[in-house]
Amino acid sequence: MSRIENTLKNLSQQGRKALIPYVTAGFPYADVTPELMHAMVQAGADIIELGVPFSDPMADGPVIQKAGEKALTFGIGMTQVLDMVRNFRQTDSATPVVLMGYANPVERYELKHGQNAFARDAAAAGVDGVLIVDYPPEECEAFAATLKANGLDLIFLLAPTSTDERMAQVGRIASGYVYYVSLKGVTGAGHLDTGAVEAMLPRIRQHVNTPVGVGFGIRDAATACAVGKTADAVVIGTRLIQLIESTPRDGVAPTAATFLRGIRQALDGLRA
């Protein structure tokens, strides 16, 4: 059982929902990420999604796009991201880490380091799962097999527009959890319709056996709780990036921790 599966299973047994914050690696300061990751865990994060900066992030809204652009100016690429995870693992061997990003940085890494080098090196660094936005399930079964051989989970996105066929495709090869994008559009866009989310999750679960996390549009404790009533996990990214983007270096970790602590307390209030 992977670290992700084990974490989500334990939370489910406790009647708790997983809190999954997303941050862009190397943002807002090149050296702050491992410290920020530790602070988020101490505040109650169960899994960390670490964004790999990329110059053309088609699924990201302006806030996360800007974060990625800034990280790129610091020279943050896949090699640096893996180093950050390795640093984090020196003192945290329990919290799952998921890399979220796009195919280009993965493929560039393999062009430089050799076929299947990404899965090998990510696993060695301490990564637990990978979510590649532009790898649809029907085109990445070989990639999924390579990840699995290295003990890594492959996580997929589902959206309000996903068909039953697409859900079934995802259900066949996804592991760890599935990330349901609660809004049509990019990250940070639109108004979250919690009723629509509640109606969609049973349909997803007809095809997918892994836990379902919900993200996009969750900005505070109220929306987190509304989603957490039916989802297995709550993913928060854009609002967290907004809170830390203009924060002085020493305030980044405490600011993120204060925000996430409030979300964690609210989610734990959902327990029967």
C-alpha positions as CSV (number, residue, x, y, z in Angstrom):
1,M,0.0,0.0,0.0
2,S,1.4,3.4,-1.0
3,R,1.8,6.3,1.4
4,I,-1.1,8.0,-0.3
5,E,-3.4,5.0,0.0
6,N,-2.4,4.4,3.6
7,T,-3.0,8.0,4.6
8,L,-6.4,8.2,3.0
9,K,-7.4,4.8,4.4
10,N,-6.4,5.9,8.0
11,L,-8.3,9.1,7.6
12,S,-11.4,7.3,6.4
13,Q,-11.3,5.0,9.3
14,Q,-11.2,8.0,11.6
15,G,-14.1,9.6,9.9
16,R,-11.9,12.5,8.8
17,K,-11.4,14.3,5.4
18,A,-8.0,14.8,3.8
19,L,-6.7,18.3,3.5
20,I,-4.5,18.7,0.5
21,P,-2.8,22.1,-0.1
22,Y,-1.2,23.0,-3.4
23,V,1.8,25.2,-3.6
24,T,4.1,26.0,-6.5
25,A,7.6,24.8,-6.0
26,G,10.0,27.7,-5.6
27,F,7.3,30.3,-4.9
28,P,7.3,33.0,-3.6
29,Y,11.0,32.5,-2.8
30,A,13.3,30.0,-4.3
31,D,14.4,28.5,-1.0
32,V,11.2,28.5,1.0
33,T,9.4,25.4,-0.2
34,P,10.7,22.7,2.2
35,E,10.1,25.0,5.1
36,L,6.6,25.8,3.8
37,M,5.8,22.1,3.3
38,H,6.7,21.3,6.9
39,A,4.6,24.2,8.2
40,M,1.6,23.0,6.2
41,V,2.0,19.5,7.7
42,Q,2.2,20.9,11.2
43,A,-1.0,22.9,10.5
44,G,-2.9,19.7,9.5
45,A,-2.2,19.0,5.8
46,D,-2.4,15.3,5.1
47,I,-1.0,15.3,1.5
48,I,1.0,18.0,-0.3
49,E,0.5,18.8,-4.0
50,L,3.7,20.5,-5.2
51,G,3.4,22.3,-8.5
52,V,6.2,21.9,-11.0
53,P,6.7,25.3,-12.7
54,F,5.9,25.4,-16.5
55,S,5.8,28.2,-19.0
56,D,2.4,27.2,-20.6
57,P,0.1,25.9,-17.8
58,M,-3.2,25.6,-19.7
59,A,-5.3,24.5,-16.7
60,D,-4.0,27.2,-14.3
61,G,-5.7,30.5,-13.7
62,P,-3.7,33.8,-13.5
63,V,-2.8,33.4,-9.8
64,I,-1.0,30.1,-10.2
65,Q,0.3,31.1,-13.7
66,K,2.0,34.1,-12.1
67,A,3.4,31.9,-9.3
68,G,4.9,29.5,-11.9
69,E,6.4,32.4,-13.9
70,K,8.1,33.7,-10.8
71,A,9.5,30.3,-9.9
72,L,10.9,29.9,-13.4
73,T,12.7,33.2,-13.1
74,F,14.5,31.6,-10.1
75,G,15.6,28.7,-12.3
76,I,13.2,26.2,-10.7
77,G,12.8,23.1,-12.9
78,M,12.2,19.4,-12.3
79,T,15.7,18.8,-10.9
80,Q,15.2,21.6,-8.3
81,V,11.7,20.3,-7.4
82,L,13.1,16.8,-6.7
83,D,15.8,18.4,-4.6
84,M,13.1,20.1,-2.5
85,V,11.2,16.9,-1.9
86,R,14.5,15.2,-1.0
87,N,15.1,18.0,1.5
88,F,11.6,17.6,3.0
89,R,12.1,13.9,3.3
90,Q,15.1,14.4,5.6
91,T,12.7,15.0,8.5
92,D,9.3,13.9,7.2
93,S,9.0,10.3,6.0
94,A,5.3,10.0,6.5
95,T,3.5,12.8,4.6
96,P,2.7,12.0,0.9
97,V,3.9,14.4,-1.7
98,V,2.3,14.6,-5.2
99,L,3.9,16.4,-8.1
100,M,1.3,18.2,-10.2
101,G,2.2,19.7,-13.5
102,Y,2.5,19.1,-17.3
103,A,4.0,16.6,-19.7
104,N,6.8,18.9,-21.0
105,P,8.9,19.1,-17.8
106,V,8.7,15.3,-17.4
107,E,9.7,14.7,-21.0
108,R,12.5,17.2,-20.9
109,Y,13.8,15.6,-17.8
110,E,13.9,12.2,-19.5
111,L,15.5,13.6,-22.6
112,K,18.4,14.8,-20.4
113,H,18.5,11.8,-18.0
114,G,17.3,8.9,-20.0
115,Q,14.1,6.9,-20.5
116,N,12.1,6.3,-17.3
117,A,14.5,8.5,-15.4
118,F,11.7,10.6,-14.1
119,A,9.9,7.8,-12.3
120,R,13.1,6.4,-10.9
121,D,14.4,9.7,-9.6
122,A,11.1,10.9,-8.3
123,A,10.6,7.8,-6.3
124,A,14.2,8.0,-5.0
125,A,13.6,11.6,-3.9
126,G,10.5,10.6,-1.9
127,V,7.7,11.5,-4.3
128,D,4.5,9.4,-3.8
129,G,2.3,10.4,-6.7
130,V,2.1,12.3,-10.0
131,L,-0.7,14.3,-11.6
132,I,0.1,15.3,-15.2
133,V,-2.7,17.5,-16.5
134,D,-2.1,16.9,-20.2
135,Y,-1.6,13.1,-20.0
136,P,-5.1,11.6,-20.7
137,P,-5.6,8.1,-19.5
138,E,-5.9,6.6,-23.0
139,E,-2.5,7.8,-23.9
140,C,-0.4,7.1,-20.8
141,E,-0.8,3.4,-19.9
142,A,2.9,2.8,-20.4
143,F,3.8,5.8,-18.2
144,A,1.3,4.6,-15.6
145,A,3.0,1.2,-15.6
146,T,6.5,2.7,-15.2
147,L,5.2,4.8,-12.2
148,K,3.6,1.8,-10.6
149,A,6.8,-0.2,-11.0
150,N,8.6,2.5,-9.1
151,G,5.9,2.6,-6.3
152,L,4.3,5.9,-7.5
153,D,0.6,6.6,-7.9
154,L,-0.8,8.2,-11.0
155,I,-3.6,10.7,-10.3
156,F,-6.1,12.0,-12.8
157,L,-8.4,14.9,-13.2
158,L,-12.1,14.5,-13.7
159,A,-14.4,17.5,-14.6
160,P,-18.1,18.3,-14.7
161,T,-17.9,17.6,-18.4
162,S,-16.3,14.1,-18.0
163,T,-18.3,11.3,-19.6
164,D,-19.0,7.9,-18.1
165,E,-16.5,6.5,-20.6
166,R,-13.7,8.8,-19.5
167,M,-14.5,8.0,-15.8
168,A,-14.2,4.3,-16.6
169,Q,-10.9,4.9,-18.4
170,V,-9.6,6.8,-15.3
171,G,-10.9,4.1,-13.0
172,R,-9.0,1.4,-14.7
173,I,-5.5,2.9,-14.2
174,A,-5.8,5.7,-11.5
175,S,-4.3,5.0,-8.1
176,G,-4.0,7.1,-4.9
177,Y,-6.9,9.3,-5.5
178,V,-8.8,11.1,-8.3
179,Y,-9.0,14.8,-8.4
180,Y,-12.4,16.2,-9.3
181,V,-12.2,19.7,-10.8
182,S,-15.4,21.2,-9.4
183,L,-15.6,24.1,-12.0
184,K,-15.5,24.4,-15.7
185,G,-12.4,26.5,-16.6
186,V,-9.1,27.2,-14.9
187,T,-8.0,27.2,-11.3
188,G,-9.4,30.1,-9.3
189,A,-12.3,30.7,-11.7
190,G,-16.0,30.9,-11.1
191,H,-18.3,30.2,-8.2
192,L,-18.3,26.8,-6.6
193,D,-21.7,25.1,-6.9
194,T,-21.5,22.7,-3.9
195,G,-24.8,21.1,-4.9
196,A,-23.5,20.2,-8.3
197,V,-20.4,18.6,-6.6
198,E,-22.6,16.6,-4.3
199,A,-24.6,15.3,-7.2
200,M,-21.5,14.4,-9.3
201,L,-19.6,12.4,-6.7
202,P,-21.9,9.3,-6.6
203,R,-21.6,9.1,-10.4
204,I,-17.8,9.3,-10.2
205,R,-17.8,6.5,-7.6
206,Q,-19.7,4.2,-9.9
207,H,-16.6,4.1,-12.0
208,V,-13.7,4.9,-9.7
209,N,-12.7,2.9,-6.6
210,T,-10.0,5.3,-5.3
211,P,-10.9,8.2,-3.0
212,V,-12.1,11.4,-4.6
213,G,-10.6,14.8,-3.8
214,V,-12.3,18.0,-4.9
215,G,-10.5,21.2,-5.8
216,F,-10.9,24.5,-7.8
217,G,-13.0,27.2,-6.1
218,I,-12.4,26.2,-2.5
219,R,-11.3,29.4,-0.7
220,D,-12.3,29.2,2.9
221,A,-13.6,27.0,5.7
222,A,-17.2,27.2,4.6
223,T,-16.6,26.0,1.1
224,A,-14.1,23.4,2.3
225,C,-16.8,22.0,4.7
226,A,-19.5,22.1,2.1
227,V,-17.3,20.0,-0.2
228,G,-16.0,17.8,2.6
229,K,-19.5,16.5,3.4
230,T,-19.3,14.3,0.3
231,A,-15.7,14.3,-0.9
232,D,-12.9,12.3,0.6
233,A,-10.4,15.1,0.3
234,V,-10.4,18.9,-0.2
235,V,-7.7,20.5,-2.3
236,I,-6.9,24.2,-1.9
237,G,-4.4,26.0,-4.1
238,T,-5.3,29.4,-5.5
239,R,-6.3,31.0,-2.3
240,L,-3.2,29.7,-0.5
241,I,-1.0,31.1,-3.3
242,Q,-2.7,34.5,-3.0
243,L,-2.1,34.6,0.7
244,I,1.7,34.0,0.4
245,E,2.5,35.8,-2.8
246,S,3.3,39.2,-1.3
247,T,4.4,37.9,2.1
248,P,7.9,38.6,3.4
249,R,10.2,35.6,3.4
250,D,9.9,34.9,7.1
251,G,6.1,35.2,7.1
252,V,5.4,32.7,4.3
253,A,5.3,29.5,6.4
254,P,3.3,31.0,9.3
255,T,0.8,32.6,7.0
256,A,0.1,29.4,5.2
257,A,-0.1,27.5,8.5
258,T,-2.6,29.9,10.0
259,F,-4.9,29.6,7.0
260,L,-4.7,25.8,6.8
261,R,-5.1,25.4,10.6
262,G,-8.5,27.0,10.3
263,I,-9.5,24.8,7.4
264,R,-8.3,21.7,9.3
265,Q,-10.3,22.6,12.4
266,A,-13.5,23.2,10.3
267,L,-13.1,19.9,8.4
268,D,-12.6,18.0,11.6
269,G,-15.9,19.4,12.8
270,L,-17.6,17.4,10.2
271,R,-16.9,14.1,12.1
272,A,-20.0,12.4,13.3
